Amino acid sequence: MTPNQLTITSRLALAAITCLTLSAVSAQETDPAAGAPPVAVIPARRDPAPDVKPYDKVITKDAKSDSGVFTVHKLKGKVFYEIPERELGKDFLWVTQIAKTTLGVGYGGQALGNQVVRWERNENRIFLRNISYEVVADEKLPIARAVKASNNGSILMAFNIEALSKTGSAVIEVTKLFITEVPEFSARSRLRARGFDASRSYVERVKSYPENIEVEASHTFTSPNDAPTGIIGGPPVPRNPSAAPLGGMKPGSATVVMHFSMVKLPDNPMQPRLFDSRVGFFSVQQMDYGIDEQKAPKRTYITRWRLEKKDPAAAYLNQ
């Protein structure tokens, strides 16, 4: 056998061993009997969308209604949104705050986060989708398709359409959006809690305005009593069981009041202003893949209020 033949034979043997190894790994991942733990799979639990009911069968005369960007209905402890067709697919800013907190965890009014969301319709269902603008590209450029394919928005929650108004607005029940734990809106990490109790959570108030909807809900979190900790090899360190961990809730239960603001964003976005380290603004970063450079640079913009003259022709005060 020549050296070249030996080399080819060795490579073929190595390739065969590699294929066998990959096959064994694949078998372990799919077959629990192969020795590896089974892969956790979340079962499909989609409730079939029911038939759309007559409007007056869902929103009865007992409902307390409040008109605004969406019409809000409160009926027997439930909250309904009546979403006009013109508002579907539009961008809204969702701001989450802790209005009232528990002892030892921050202060009332502290912000938890904000994100852009959209309400979208798919047949007889409405989806609340999270939208990210962290990576962008000019829509006229070919790379925009790749950026869009790599930045698909997550569906935060799905709702069945309960009824349709005379104008075609979709009526959905959104109670679960505010009395269950949505990870993107949750205060669990801020409280350092272990669990969430929906049975001790409820909507306190909801108010609709022409450009926004404000909701407050009480959320109850739980944290088990941890056993006293000690130094290895020494006596246990005494610990007050009622003392709160640093920056976290006390062991047991904690109820906080969450404030959710959903604000409609303007169709004509504000002109962005680039960040300059010499000026003390808060800022956000954005990756732009549409710039004609050898790399995709990060751009940093300041966060600011949209202060514009109502009359563009009016003179400034200092003139």
C-alpha positions in Angstrom: 0.0 0.0 0.0 1.4 3.4 -1.1 1.6 6.3 1.3 -1.2 8.1 -0.6 -3.4 5.0 -0.3 -2.6 4.8 3.4 -3.5 8.4 3.9 -6.8 8.0 2.0 -7.6 4.9 4.0 -6.9 6.7 7.3 -9.2 9.5 6.3 -12.0 7.2 5.4 -11.6 5.4 8.7 -11.7 8.7 10.6 -14.8 9.8 8.7 -16.5 6.5 9.5 -15.7 6.8 13.2 -17.0 10.4 13.2 -20.3 9.3 11.6 -20.7 6.5 14.2 -20.0 8.9 17.0 -22.6 11.4 15.7 -25.1 8.7 15.2 -24.6 7.5 18.8 -25.0 11.1 20.1 -28.1 11.5 18.0 -29.5 8.3 19.4 -28.9 9.4 22.9 -30.7 12.7 22.4 -33.8 11.0 20.9 -33.8 7.7 22.9 -33.9 7.9 26.7 -32.9 4.2 26.8 -29.5 5.1 25.2 -28.3 6.4 28.5 -28.8 10.1 28.2 -31.7 11.9 29.9 -34.7 12.6 27.6 -34.9 16.1 26.0 -37.6 18.2 27.6 -40.4 18.9 25.1 -43.2 21.4 25.8 -46.4 19.8 24.6 -48.7 21.7 22.3 -51.6 23.2 24.3 -53.3 25.5 22.0 -57.0 26.0 22.7 -59.0 25.9 19.5 -60.4 29.3 18.7 -64.1 29.3 19.4 -66.7 30.7 17.1 -67.1 34.4 17.3 -70.2 35.2 19.4 -72.7 38.1 18.9 -71.3 41.3 20.4 -74.1 41.8 22.9 -73.6 38.3 24.2 -70.0 39.1 25.2 -70.3 42.8 26.1 -73.6 42.9 27.9 -75.4 45.9 29.4 -73.6 45.3 32.7 -70.2 46.1 31.3 -68.5 49.3 32.3 -66.9 50.7 29.1 -64.2 53.3 28.6 -63.3 54.6 25.2 -59.8 55.5 24.0 -57.1 54.2 21.7 -58.9 50.8 22.5 -62.3 50.6 24.0 -61.9 48.9 27.4 -64.7 46.9 28.9 -64.9 45.7 32.6 -67.4 43.0 33.3 -67.6 40.6 36.3 -63.9 40.9 37.2 -62.8 40.4 33.5 -61.2 43.0 31.2 -61.9 43.1 27.5 -60.1 45.1 24.8 -62.0 46.2 21.7 -59.2 46.8 19.2 -60.0 48.8 16.0 -58.7 47.4 12.8 -56.7 50.5 12.1 -54.6 49.8 15.3 -53.6 46.3 14.3 -50.0 46.0 13.2 -49.1 49.4 14.7 -46.2 50.0 17.2 -47.0 50.6 20.8 -44.5 51.3 23.6 -45.1 49.0 26.6 -43.7 50.3 29.9 -43.6 48.2 33.0 -43.2 49.7 36.5 -43.6 48.6 40.1 -46.1 51.2 41.5 -46.0 49.8 45.1 -43.3 47.4 46.3 -42.7 45.2 49.3 -40.4 45.9 52.2 -36.7 45.8 51.3 -37.1 45.8 47.5 -36.5 49.2 45.9 -39.1 51.9 45.9 -42.6 52.5 44.4 -42.4 53.9 40.9 -39.2 52.0 39.9 -39.1 51.0 36.2 -38.7 47.4 35.2 -38.3 47.9 31.4 -40.0 48.8 28.2 -40.4 47.3 24.8 -42.2 47.8 21.5 -45.3 45.6 20.9 -47.8 45.1 18.2 -51.3 43.6 18.1 -51.8 41.3 15.2 -54.7 39.3 13.9 -54.5 35.7 12.6 -58.0 34.3 11.6 -60.0 34.3 14.9 -57.1 35.0 17.1 -55.1 38.1 18.2 -51.4 37.9 19.0 -49.4 40.3 21.2 -45.9 40.4 19.6 -42.7 41.8 20.9 -40.8 44.0 18.3 -37.1 44.6 18.4 -35.2 47.5 16.6 -31.8 46.5 17.9 -30.6 45.4 14.4 -31.7 47.3 11.3 -31.0 47.8 7.6 -32.4 50.0 4.9 -35.4 48.1 3.4 -34.2 49.0 -0.1 -31.0 46.9 0.4 -30.8 43.1 -0.2 -29.4 42.6 3.3 -32.6 43.8 4.8 -34.2 40.4 4.1 -31.4 38.6 6.0 -31.8 41.1 8.9 -35.6 40.6 9.0 -35.1 36.8 8.9 -32.8 37.0 11.9 -35.0 39.2 14.0 -38.5 37.7 14.1 -40.6 39.1 16.9 -41.7 36.8 19.8 -45.4 36.2 20.5 -45.9 37.2 24.1 -49.5 36.0 24.4 -52.4 34.8 22.2 -56.1 35.7 22.6 -59.3 34.3 21.1 -61.6 36.8 19.4 -64.7 36.7 21.5 -66.8 39.0 19.3 -66.7 41.7 16.6 -68.2 45.1 16.8 -70.3 46.7 14.1 -67.2 48.4 12.8 -65.2 45.2 12.7 -63.2 45.8 15.9 -62.0 42.6 17.6 -63.1 42.0 21.2 -60.7 39.9 23.3 -60.5 39.1 26.9 -57.1 40.3 28.3 -57.5 39.5 32.0 -54.8 36.8 31.8 -52.3 39.3 30.4 -52.4 41.1 33.8 -53.0 38.3 36.3 -50.6 35.7 35.0 -46.8 36.0 34.8 -45.5 37.1 31.4 -41.7 36.8 31.6 -41.1 40.0 29.6 -43.3 42.0 32.1 -42.5 40.2 35.3 -41.0 41.5 38.5 -39.8 38.1 39.6 -36.1 38.8 39.0 -36.3 42.2 40.7 -37.9 40.7 43.8 -35.6 37.6 43.6 -38.8 35.5 44.0 -39.2 31.8 43.3 -42.8 31.6 42.4 -45.9 33.4 41.2 -49.4 32.9 42.6 -52.1 33.8 40.1 -54.9 33.0 42.6 -53.6 36.0 44.7 -53.3 38.4 41.8 -55.9 40.6 40.3 -56.5 43.7 38.2 -57.0 46.8 40.3 -57.9 49.4 37.7 -57.7 50.0 34.0 -58.2 53.3 32.1 -58.2 54.1 28.4 -57.0 57.4 26.9 -56.9 58.6 23.3 -53.2 57.6 23.0 -52.6 55.1 25.8 -54.0 52.6 28.2 -53.0 52.4 31.9 -53.4 49.2 33.9 -52.6 48.5 37.6 -52.6 44.9 38.9 -51.6 43.3 42.2 -49.1 40.4 41.7 -48.3 38.0 44.5 -44.9 36.3 44.5 -43.5 33.6 46.8 -40.1 32.7 48.1 -39.5 29.6 50.4 -37.8 29.9 53.8 -34.2 28.9 53.2 -32.4 26.8 55.7 -29.7 28.7 57.7 -26.3 28.7 56.0 -23.0 28.2 57.7 -19.3 28.1 57.1 -17.9 24.8 55.9 -16.3 23.0 58.9 -17.7 25.5 61.5 -20.9 26.1 63.4 -23.9 27.5 61.5 -24.3 31.2 61.2 -27.4 32.6 63.0 -29.9 34.2 60.6 -33.1 36.0 61.3 -35.7 34.1 59.3 -37.8 37.3 58.7 -34.8 39.2 57.3 -34.9 40.0 53.6 -32.0 39.0 51.4 -29.9 41.8 50.0 -32.1 43.5 47.4 -34.8 40.8 47.6 -38.1 40.0 49.2 -38.5 38.4 52.6 -39.1 34.7 52.7 -42.8 33.9 52.3 -45.1 36.0 50.2 -44.9 39.5 48.7 -47.6 41.4 46.9 -46.6 44.3 44.6 -48.7 46.6 42.5 -47.6 46.5 38.9 -48.3 49.5 36.5 -48.5 48.7 32.8 -48.5 51.6 30.3 -49.3 51.0 26.6 -48.6 54.1 24.6 -49.3 54.4 20.9 -46.2 55.5 19.0 -46.5 58.1 16.2 -46.6 56.9 12.6 -43.9 59.5 11.8 -41.0 58.6 14.1 -38.9 61.2 15.8 -35.5 62.2 14.1 -32.8 60.3 16.1 -29.9 62.1 17.5 -26.4 60.5 17.7 -24.8 60.1 21.1 -21.8 62.2 22.1 -19.9 61.2 25.2 -19.3 64.9 26.0 -23.0 65.4 26.7 -24.7 63.5 29.5 -27.7 61.8 27.9 -29.0 58.3 28.5 -28.6 56.3 25.3 -29.5 53.1 23.3 -27.5 51.2 20.8 -28.5 49.9 17.4 -26.6 47.7 14.9 -27.0 49.0 11.4 -26.2 46.4 8.7 -27.1 48.7 5.8 -24.1 51.1 6.1 -21.6 50.8 3.3 -18.6 49.7 5.4 -16.5 46.6 5.9 -18.3 46.0 9.2 -21.7 46.6 10.8 -21.0 49.5 13.2 -23.0 50.0 16.3 -24.7 53.4 16.5 -25.6 55.0 19.8 -28.5 57.4 20.0 -29.6 59.6 22.9 -32.9 59.0 24.6 -34.9 62.3 24.8 -38.3 63.9 24.8 -39.9 64.8 21.5 -39.8 68.6 21.8 -40.9 70.2 18.6 -42.6 73.5 17.8 -46.3 73.2 17.1 -46.0 76.1 14.6 -42.7 75.5 12.6 -42.8 79.1 11.4 -42.9 80.5 15.0 -39.8 82.2 16.3 -37.8 80.7 19.2 -38.1 82.4 22.6 -34.5 83.6 22.7 -34.8 85.4 19.4 
